[in-house]
Amino acid sequence: MMIPGTLHVPEDCRAVSEVLARVGGKWTVLVVSELGRGPKRFNEIRRALGSISQRMLTLTLRGLERDGLVTRTVFPTIPPRVDYELTKLGRSLLEPVSGLGLWARRNRPAIEDARRRFDASERRH
C-alpha cells in the first residue's frame, strides 16, 4: 500500500513511475489481459489484439518478460513453438488492471462531460 505523502522521496517516485510506465501502457494492459485467459503463442496474441504491430508486440512481451511478469517457453519442435504465459507476479496484476479498466468504462461518460465543460469554459476565456 502506498502511503500518502511519500512520493516526494525521489527513490519512491522513480520506482513508482518506472513500474507504472510498464504496467500502465496500452499494449501491456491488453497483453496481460489476453494472457490472463491462459498461455498463448505470439500469433494468437497478435490476432486477439488486432491492431498491434509485430514489433510492438515483441517489445511489449520482452519488457514483460524482463520485469518478471511473463515467461517465454520454447518447445523443441520443428518449427520451434514458443508460448507466453503470465507468471505468478503477472497474474497478480490482473486484478488491478481489471479494476482500472472497469473504473475507466464506468466513469468515461463523466470524464467526457467534464472535458466538454472544461473546453467550453476555456473557449470563453
FITILO-564416 format. One record per residue: x, y, z of N, C-alpha, C, O in turn; residue in three letters. Coordinates in steps of 0.02 Angstrom, whole numbers, padded with zeros to 5 digits, always signed. Layout:
N
XYZXYZXYZXYZAla/...
% end
This chain:
125
+00042-00059+00000+00000+00000+00000+00044+00062+00000+00093+00066+00037Met/+00026+00110-00041+00064+00172-00045+00040+00220+00009-00020+00229+00018Met/+00087+00249+00044+00069+00295+00098+00068+00365+00069+00117+00387+00039Ile/+00011+00402+00078+00007+00470+00052+00065+00512+00077+00084+00509+00135Pro/+00091+00552+00033+00145+00597+00051+00215+00569+00045+00263+00604+00057Gly/+00221+00506+00025+00289+00477+00020+00318+00483-00051+00376+00467-00061Thr/+00278+00505-00098+00303+00509-00167+00352+00566-00178+00382+00572-00231Leu/+00361+00608-00128+00411+00661-00135+00481+00634-00125+00530+00669-00139His/+00487+00573-00100+00552+00541-00092+00574+00519-00162+00541+00477-00193Val/+00629+00546-00188+00648+00533-00257+00651+00459-00276+00628+00440-00330Pro/+00677+00416-00232+00682+00345-00248+00613+00314-00255+00602+00274-00300Glu/+00566+00332-00210+00498+00306-00214+00463+00329-00277+00430+00290-00311Asp/+00470+00393-00292+00438+00422-00351+00464+00388-00414+00425+00371-00459Cys/+00529+00379-00418+00560+00347-00477+00537+00275-00484+00521+00252-00539Arg/+00535+00238-00428+00514+00168-00430+00442+00162-00452+00426+00120-00495Ala/+00398+00202-00424+00328+00200-00443+00319+00220-00516+00281+00189-00553Val/+00355+00271-00538+00350+00294-00608+00372+00240-00656+00340+00230-00708Ser/+00426+00205-00641+00451+00152-00685+00401+00095-00691+00387+00071-00745Glu/+00373+00074-00634+00325+00019-00635+00262+00040-00672+00235+00002-00713Val/+00237+00100-00657+00176+00123-00690+00186+00133-00765+00139+00122-00804Leu/+00245+00153-00785+00259+00160-00857+00253+00093-00891+00227+00089-00947Ala/+00275+00040-00859+00270-00028-00889+00198-00053-00887+00171-00071-00939Arg/+00168-00053-00828+00103-00086-00822+00045-00042-00845-00010-00067-00856Val/+00057+00022-00853+00003+00067-00874-00001+00078-00948-00047+00111-00972Gly/+00045+00050-00985+00044+00058-01058-00014+00022-01089-00034-00031-01066Gly/-00041+00050-01142-00098+00022-01178-00087-00051-01196-00129-00093-01181Lys/-00031-00066-01227-00020-00134-01250-00006-00182-01193-00026-00240-01196Trp/+00026-00158-01141+00039-00201-01083-00027-00224-01052-00035-00283-01038Thr/-00073-00178-01043-00138-00195-01013-00173-00247-01057-00201-00295-01031Val/-00172-00237-01122-00207-00283-01167-00173-00352-01170-00207-00403-01170Leu/-00106-00352-01171-00070-00416-01173-00080-00454-01107-00094-00514-01109Val/-00074-00420-01051-00085-00453-00986-00156-00480-00982-00167-00536-00959Val/-00204-00441-01005-00274-00464-01004-00283-00526-01047-00316-00574-01028Ser/-00253-00526-01106-00258-00583-01151-00224-00645-01121-00252-00700-01124Glu/-00165-00636-01092-00130-00693-01062-00165-00716-00998-00152-00772-00974Leu/-00208-00675-00970-00247-00695-00912-00295-00751-00929-00319-00786-00884Gly/-00308-00761-00993-00351-00816-01016-00313-00882-01023-00343-00934-01034Arg/-00246-00878-01016-00205-00938-01022-00146-00926-01069-00143-00875-01103Gly/-00100-00974-01072-00041-00969-01115-00061-00960-01188-00111-00988-01211Pro/-00022-00920-01223-00036-00907-01294+00029-00905-01333+00082-00889-01307Lys/+00022-00921-01397+00077-00913-01443+00076-00841-01468+00025-00806-01463Arg/+00133-00818-01495+00140-00749-01518+00083-00729-01564+00051-00678-01553Phe/+00072-00769-01617+00021-00751-01666-00050-00753-01638-00094-00717-01662Asn/-00062-00795-01588-00127-00795-01555-00139-00728-01519-00193-00700-01522Glu/-00087-00704-01485-00092-00640-01450-00104-00585-01502-00147-00542-01493Ile/-00064-00586-01555-00068-00534-01606-00138-00532-01637-00166-00479-01646Arg/-00165-00590-01654-00232-00592-01684-00285-00567-01634-00331-00531-01654Arg/-00278-00585-01572-00327-00564-01521-00327-00488-01511-00379-00459-01497Ala/-00268-00457-01519-00263-00385-01507-00277-00345-01570-00290-00285-01566Leu/-00274-00376-01628-00293-00342-01689-00243-00293-01717-00205-00310-01763Gly/-00240-00233-01690-00202-00180-01722-00129-00174-01698-00095-00127-01719Ser/-00106-00218-01655-00037-00212-01632+00011-00237-01686-00002-00287-01720Ile/+00066-00201-01695+00116-00222-01744+00159-00277-01714+00162-00286-01653Ser/+00191-00314-01758+00235-00368-01735+00290-00340-01691+00306-00369-01639Gln/+00319-00284-01711+00373-00252-01673+00348-00231-01603+00383-00243-01553Arg/+00289-00200-01600+00265-00176-01535+00248-00234-01489+00260-00231-01429Met/+00220-00288-01517+00206-00347-01476+00270-00378-01450+00275-00399-01393Leu/+00320-00382-01494+00386-00409-01473+00415-00367-01416+00438-00395-01366Thr/+00414-00302-01424+00442-00257-01372+00402-00263-01306+00431-00264-01252Leu/+00336-00267-01312+00294-00273-01253+00308-00338-01216+00316-00339-01155Thr/+00310-00393-01254+00323-00458-01222+00392-00461-01191+00400-00489-01137Leu/+00442-00433-01224+00510-00431-01196+00512-00391-01131+00544-00412-01083Arg/+00479-00334-01131+00477-00294-01070+00442-00329-01013+00465-00327-00956Gly/+00387-00363-01029+00351-00400-00978+00392-00459-00952+00390-00475-00893Leu/+00428-00491-00998+00472-00546-00977+00529-00520-00933+00545-00550-00882Glu/+00558-00465-00953+00613-00435-00914+00591-00417-00844+00629-00424-00796Arg/+00529-00393-00838+00503-00372-00773+00475-00430-00732+00449-00420-00677Asp/+00480-00491-00759+00457-00549-00721+00382-00561-00722+00356-00597-00680Gly/+00347-00530-00770+00275-00536-00773+00253-00591-00822+00197-00616-00817Leu/+00297-00609-00868+00282-00658-00920+00341-00706-00927+00399-00687-00921Val/+00325-00770-00939+00377-00818-00956+00369-00836-01030+00314-00836-01057Thr/+00426-00851-01059+00429-00871-01130+00458-00941-01131+00514-00952-01108Arg/+00419-00989-01157+00441-01058-01159+00448-01080-01232+00401-01075-01271Thr/+00508-01104-01249+00521-01128-01317+00518-01204-01316+00553-01236-01277Val/+00476-01232-01359+00470-01305-01366+00512-01327-01426+00508-01298-01479Phe/+00552-01380-01417+00598-01402-01469+00562-01442-01525+00576-01502-01535Pro/+00518-01409-01559+00484-01440-01616+00509-01407-01679+00547-01358-01676Thr/+00489-01433-01736+00508-01402-01799+00444-01382-01834+00404-01425-01852Ile/+00432-01317-01844+00471-01261-01818+00462-01254-01742+00415-01282-01714Pro/+00508-01219-01710+00502-01211-01637+00436-01177-01618+00412-01132-01653Pro/+00407-01200-01564+00346-01170-01538+00364-01130-01477+00401-01153-01433Arg/+00337-01069-01473+00351-01025-01416+00285-01005-01385+00240-00978-01418Val/+00279-01018-01320+00219-00998-01282+00238-00943-01233+00293-00942-01205Asp/+00190-00898-01223+00197-00845-01173+00144-00856-01120+00087-00873-01136Tyr/+00163-00846-01057+00117-00858-01002+00132-00809-00945+00189-00791-00934Glu/+00080-00788-00910+00090-00745-00852+00123-00785-00796+00108-00843-00785Leu/+00169-00752-00762+00199-00781-00702+00150-00768-00644+00098-00737-00653Thr/+00169-00791-00585+00129-00777-00526+00124-00700-00516+00070-00674-00500Lys/+00180-00666-00526+00180-00593-00520+00135-00562-00573+00097-00516-00559Leu/+00139-00588-00634+00096-00563-00687+00022-00574-00673-00019-00530-00686Gly/+00005-00632-00646-00065-00646-00629-00089-00599-00574-00148-00582-00571Arg/-00044-00579-00530-00064-00533-00476-00081-00464-00504-00113-00424-00470Ser/-00060-00451-00565-00075-00387-00598-00145-00387-00629-00172-00334-00642Leu/-00174-00446-00639-00240-00450-00671-00294-00412-00633-00334-00377-00663Leu/-00295-00419-00567-00347-00386-00528-00344-00310-00533-00394-00278-00548Glu/-00286-00279-00520-00285-00206-00527-00297-00182-00598-00329-00130-00609Pro/-00272-00219-00648-00283-00199-00718-00358-00204-00734-00386-00159-00766Val/-00390-00257-00712-00462-00265-00724-00501-00210-00688-00548-00182-00715Ser/-00480-00195-00627-00514-00143-00588-00507-00075-00621-00555-00037-00623Gly/-00448-00060-00647-00438+00004-00680-00479+00008-00745-00508+00059-00760Leu/-00481-00048-00782-00521-00049-00843-00595-00039-00827-00629-00002-00863Gly/-00620-00072-00775-00689-00064-00755-00703+00008-00734-00754+00037-00753Leu/-00658+00036-00695-00665+00106-00673-00669+00152-00734-00712+00196-00737Trp/-00624+00141-00783-00623+00183-00843-00689+00178-00882-00717+00228-00904Ala/-00714+00117-00890-00778+00108-00926-00836+00140-00889-00879+00172-00920Arg/-00838+00132-00824-00893+00161-00784-00891+00238-00784-00943+00271-00784Arg/-00832+00265-00783-00825+00338-00775-00812+00376-00839-00806+00437-00838Asn/-00808+00341-00895-00796+00375-00959-00847+00430-00973-00827+00485-00993Arg/-00913+00418-00965-00961+00472-00978-00949+00533-00934-00953+00590-00959Pro/-00934+00524-00871-00922+00580-00826-00859+00618-00846-00857+00680-00843Ala/-00808+00582-00867-00746+00614-00889-00757+00653-00953-00734+00709-00960Ile/-00793+00623-01001-00808+00658-01063-00849+00721-01050-00837+00773-01081Glu/-00897+00718-01004-00937+00776-00985-00893+00830-00954-00899+00889-00971Asp/-00848+00810-00909-00803+00858-00878-00758+00891-00930-00745+00951-00927Ala/-00734+00852-00979-00692+00881-01032-00731+00932-01073-00704+00985-01090Arg/-00794+00916-01090-00835+00963-01129-00844+01029-01090-00838+01083-01118Arg/-00860+01023-01025-00869+01083-00984-00804+01124-00980-00806+01185-00986Arg/-00749+01090-00971-00684+01123-00966-00668+01158-01032-00649+01217-01032Phe/-00675+01122-01088-00659+01152-01153-00704+01211-01169-00681+01261-01197Asp/-00769+01207-01151-00814+01263-01162-00794+01322-01119-00797+01380-01142Ala/-00773+01310-01059-00750+01363-01014-00687+01396-01040-00680+01457-01036Ser/-00641+01356-01067-00578+01382-01095-00591+01426-01155-00556+01476-01165Glu/-00640+01409-01196-00656+01449-01256-00683+01517-01237-00675+01565-01275Arg/-00716+01521-01179-00744+01585-01157-00692+01632-01129-00704+01692-01123Arg/-00633+01606-01112-00581+01649-01082-00534+01674-01132-00487+01710-01115His/
% end
